Amino acid sequence: ISFSSPENTAEDTAFHQAVPTYIPEGFELVIEELDGAVLLVYENGTDSISYEQIRKRYLSAHINTEGIALEELEFQGFPAKYYSNQGMQNLMWYDDEHFYMVSSTLERDTLFRIAESVKIPEE
């Protein structure tokens, strides 16, 4: 999977944070970075959840999906990709301004429930 963004995006648009409102019971927030992007990491024993939101103009990502099934879908009206690799479920989607990703050791249904709790701000 390869994502990149155009260089001509307006530099002065406000960053609108969107974070999950649902995290399963028992998980503790262990990393919280909210400076111009969002990175949240939660842990509960050996299970983990991570959530990222970044402006597309700052994004350059290459994800090795060799040997795994990549599912392309629409998520909340946005283009999305889902895959599972080495026990980690991953859902990525994007709108006009931002890229979002939820990754977790939990099952697919729980991953989607977490992602669905992210309320994308209207630009």
Secondary structure by P-SEA (a helix, b strand, c coil): cbbbbbccccccbbbbbbbbccccccccccccccccbbbbbbbccccbbbbbbbccccbbbbbbcccbbbbbbbcccccccccccccbbbbbbbcccbbbbbbccccaaaaaaaaaacccccc
